[in-house]
């Protein structure tokens, strides 16, 4: 009870609320206690305190806590309850890299860009460009442990491409990584690689489906042949797009 009263003295309220931010409302005493009852505490405060209730999914095991008929990420609620400060527009990041952890000692605030950079550093995002509303981080594809190519490989690709010794399609065969990764990688190093936006026709869509059905052509091969993303191939084959054909 005393801890909750102390919390109430530092209400999580703001004078002017911005509509695009999901604010954490002031809880009742039962809400406050209900939250911490879902946490597996450890005798050592330096260890993780794992959330034991509902999570987002197996792939994203972040805790979910329902408060005032809305759901909130458990780590955000833990931060707000402990530090008596609503994260507002900021992300709550984990020092321990454990999504289920709600130990306040392991939580810290950062921008969305900080969150993206943190993911790249820890090898949880394999991308040459980590998007944050169109902004690019200083981290490149080769900084990620999941990337099959090194920075030296990309420098070689850039040299071969600029000397017109190899096209991007030929580089795909030589270095065994996707055309998209090659284009982004050498573009990040200063190569002038045009961004081609392919407009598919009905005949192309029919051909994609027939090739997949009759020849068992892989998604990567279809994406390369028709100069589209692998995700676009999947959407066509699963009829999420071009449903009328």
C-alpha positions as CSV (number, residue, x, y, z in Angstrom):
1,X,0.0,0.0,0.0
2,X,2.8,2.4,0.9
3,X,4.5,1.9,-2.4
4,X,1.3,2.6,-4.3
5,X,0.7,5.8,-2.3
6,X,4.2,6.9,-3.1
7,X,3.4,6.2,-6.8
8,X,0.2,8.3,-6.6
9,X,2.2,11.3,-5.4
10,X,3.9,11.3,-8.8
11,X,1.0,10.9,-11.1
12,X,1.7,10.0,-14.7
13,X,-0.1,12.9,-16.1
14,X,0.7,15.6,-18.7
15,X,-0.7,19.0,-19.1
16,X,-1.2,18.8,-22.9
17,X,-1.7,15.4,-24.4
18,X,-0.7,14.7,-27.9
19,X,-3.3,12.5,-29.8
20,X,-0.7,10.2,-31.5
21,X,0.9,9.1,-28.2
22,X,-0.6,6.2,-26.2
23,X,-0.4,7.5,-22.7
24,X,-0.3,5.2,-19.7
25,X,-3.3,6.0,-17.5
26,X,-3.2,6.4,-13.7
27,X,-3.9,3.0,-12.3
28,X,-6.0,2.0,-9.3
29,X,-4.3,0.2,-6.4
30,X,-5.7,-3.1,-7.6
31,X,-4.3,-2.4,-11.1
32,X,-0.9,-1.6,-9.6
33,X,-0.8,-4.8,-7.5
34,X,-2.2,-6.9,-10.3
35,X,0.7,-5.8,-12.6
36,X,3.4,-6.8,-10.2
37,X,1.7,-10.1,-9.4
38,X,2.4,-11.1,-13.0
39,X,6.2,-10.7,-12.5
40,X,8.6,-13.5,-11.6
41,X,10.9,-11.6,-9.2
42,X,14.5,-12.9,-8.4
43,X,16.4,-12.6,-5.2
44,X,19.2,-10.9,-7.2
45,X,17.9,-7.6,-8.4
46,X,20.5,-7.6,-11.2
47,X,18.8,-10.6,-12.9
48,X,15.8,-10.4,-15.2
49,X,12.3,-10.2,-13.8
50,X,10.3,-12.1,-16.4
51,X,6.7,-11.4,-17.3
52,X,4.5,-14.5,-16.6
53,X,1.2,-13.5,-18.2
54,X,0.0,-12.6,-21.8
55,X,2.6,-11.9,-24.5
56,X,2.4,-10.5,-28.0
57,X,3.5,-13.7,-29.8
58,X,6.1,-16.4,-29.7
59,X,8.3,-14.4,-32.1
60,X,7.8,-11.2,-30.1
61,X,7.4,-12.3,-26.5
62,X,6.9,-8.8,-25.1
63,X,4.5,-8.8,-22.1
64,X,1.0,-7.4,-22.5
65,X,-0.9,-5.7,-19.6
66,X,-4.5,-4.5,-19.8
67,X,-5.3,-1.2,-18.1
68,X,-8.5,0.8,-18.4
69,X,-9.7,-1.4,-21.3
70,X,-6.6,-0.9,-23.3
71,X,-3.4,-3.0,-23.7
72,X,0.1,-1.8,-23.0
73,X,3.5,-3.3,-23.4
74,X,4.5,-4.6,-19.9
75,X,8.0,-3.1,-20.0
76,X,6.6,0.3,-20.7
77,X,4.2,0.0,-17.7
78,X,7.0,-1.3,-15.5
79,X,9.1,1.7,-16.4
80,X,6.2,4.1,-15.7
81,X,5.3,2.5,-12.4
82,X,8.9,2.3,-11.1
83,X,10.3,5.6,-12.3
84,X,6.9,7.4,-12.0
85,X,7.3,8.8,-15.6
86,X,5.3,8.0,-18.7
87,X,7.7,7.1,-21.6
88,X,5.3,9.0,-23.9
89,X,6.7,9.1,-27.4
90,X,10.0,7.3,-26.4
91,X,10.7,3.6,-26.6
92,X,11.5,1.5,-23.6
93,X,14.7,-0.5,-24.4
94,X,16.2,-3.5,-22.7
95,X,19.9,-3.6,-21.6
96,X,19.5,-7.4,-21.1
97,X,18.0,-7.9,-24.6
98,X,15.2,-10.0,-23.0
99,X,11.8,-9.0,-24.3
100,X,10.0,-10.6,-21.3
101,X,12.0,-8.7,-18.7
102,X,10.3,-6.0,-16.8
103,X,13.1,-5.4,-14.2
104,X,13.3,-1.5,-14.1
105,X,17.1,-1.8,-13.6
106,X,17.3,-3.3,-17.1
107,X,15.1,-0.7,-18.8
108,X,16.1,2.6,-20.3
109,X,14.4,5.2,-22.6
110,X,15.5,5.9,-26.2
111,X,14.1,7.2,-29.5
112,X,12.8,5.0,-32.2
113,X,16.2,5.5,-34.0
114,X,18.0,4.4,-30.8
115,X,15.8,1.3,-30.8
116,X,16.7,0.5,-34.4
117,X,20.4,1.0,-33.8
118,X,20.2,-1.2,-30.7
119,X,18.6,-4.0,-32.8
120,X,21.3,-3.7,-35.4
121,X,24.1,-3.8,-32.9
122,X,22.6,-7.0,-31.3
123,X,22.1,-8.7,-34.7
124,X,18.3,-8.6,-34.6
125,X,17.8,-6.6,-37.8
126,X,19.6,-7.5,-41.0
127,X,19.3,-4.4,-43.1
128,X,21.7,-2.0,-44.8
129,X,19.2,0.8,-44.1
130,X,17.2,0.7,-40.9
131,X,14.2,2.9,-41.5
132,X,13.0,5.4,-39.0
133,X,10.5,7.5,-40.9
134,X,12.8,7.6,-43.9
135,X,16.0,8.3,-42.0
136,X,19.1,6.1,-42.4
137,X,21.3,5.1,-39.6
138,X,25.1,5.0,-39.8
139,X,25.0,1.2,-39.4
140,X,25.3,-0.8,-42.6
141,X,24.4,-4.3,-43.6
142,X,28.0,-5.6,-43.0
143,X,27.8,-4.5,-39.4
144,X,25.2,-7.3,-38.8
145,X,26.4,-10.7,-37.7
146,X,23.7,-12.3,-39.9
147,X,25.1,-10.8,-43.1
148,X,26.9,-13.3,-45.4
149,X,29.0,-10.6,-47.0
150,X,31.7,-8.4,-45.4
151,X,32.5,-4.8,-46.0
152,X,35.4,-5.9,-48.2
153,X,32.9,-8.0,-50.3
154,X,30.7,-4.9,-50.8
155,X,33.7,-2.8,-51.8
156,X,34.6,-5.4,-54.4
157,X,31.0,-5.5,-55.6
158,X,31.1,-1.7,-55.9
159,X,34.3,-1.8,-57.9
160,X,33.1,-4.6,-60.3
161,X,29.8,-2.7,-60.8
162,X,31.3,0.7,-61.4
163,X,33.9,-0.7,-63.9
164,X,30.9,-2.4,-65.7
165,X,32.5,-5.8,-65.2
166,X,29.4,-7.2,-63.5
167,X,25.8,-6.3,-63.3
168,X,23.8,-6.6,-60.1
169,X,22.3,-9.9,-61.4
170,X,25.8,-11.3,-62.0
171,X,26.9,-10.1,-58.5
172,X,24.0,-12.0,-57.0
173,X,25.4,-15.3,-58.5
174,X,28.9,-14.5,-57.4
175,X,28.3,-13.4,-53.8
176,X,25.2,-15.5,-53.1
177,X,23.2,-12.7,-51.5
178,X,20.0,-10.9,-52.7
179,X,20.0,-8.3,-55.4
180,X,18.3,-5.9,-53.0
181,X,21.1,-6.3,-50.5
182,X,23.7,-5.7,-53.1
183,X,22.0,-2.6,-54.5
184,X,21.6,-1.1,-51.1
185,X,25.1,-2.1,-50.0
186,X,27.0,-0.6,-52.8
187,X,24.7,2.4,-53.0
188,X,25.6,3.0,-49.3
189,X,29.2,3.0,-50.4
190,X,28.5,5.7,-53.0
191,X,27.8,3.7,-56.1
192,X,25.2,5.2,-58.5
193,X,22.7,2.3,-58.6
194,X,19.4,3.4,-60.1
195,X,16.2,2.5,-58.1
196,X,14.0,0.6,-60.6
197,X,10.3,0.5,-59.8
198,X,8.7,-2.2,-61.9
199,X,5.1,-1.9,-63.0
200,X,3.7,-5.4,-63.4
201,X,1.2,-6.2,-66.1
202,X,-1.5,-8.8,-66.0
203,X,0.6,-11.0,-68.3
204,X,3.5,-10.8,-65.9
205,X,1.3,-11.9,-63.0
206,X,-0.1,-14.9,-64.9
207,X,3.5,-15.9,-65.9
208,X,4.7,-15.7,-62.3
209,X,1.9,-18.0,-61.1
210,X,2.4,-20.4,-64.0
211,X,6.2,-20.6,-63.4
212,X,5.7,-21.3,-59.8
213,X,3.1,-23.9,-60.5
214,X,4.6,-25.7,-63.4
215,X,8.3,-25.2,-63.0
216,X,8.5,-24.8,-59.2
217,X,10.6,-21.7,-59.6
218,X,11.7,-20.3,-56.3
219,X,10.5,-17.0,-54.9
220,X,14.0,-15.5,-55.1
221,X,14.3,-16.6,-58.8
222,X,10.9,-15.0,-59.6
223,X,11.8,-11.8,-57.8
224,X,15.1,-11.5,-59.7
225,X,13.5,-12.4,-63.1
226,X,10.7,-9.8,-62.8
227,X,12.7,-7.3,-60.8
228,X,10.4,-7.2,-57.9
229,X,10.6,-7.8,-54.1
230,X,10.3,-11.4,-52.8
231,X,7.4,-10.1,-50.7
232,X,5.6,-9.0,-53.8
233,X,6.0,-12.5,-55.3
234,X,4.4,-13.9,-52.2
235,X,1.5,-11.5,-52.3
236,X,0.8,-12.4,-55.9
237,X,1.0,-16.1,-55.3
238,X,-1.2,-16.0,-52.2
239,X,-3.6,-13.7,-54.1
240,X,-3.4,-10.9,-51.6
241,X,-2.9,-8.8,-54.7
242,X,-4.1,-9.2,-58.3
243,X,-7.1,-11.1,-57.0
244,X,-9.1,-10.5,-60.2
245,X,-6.8,-12.7,-62.3
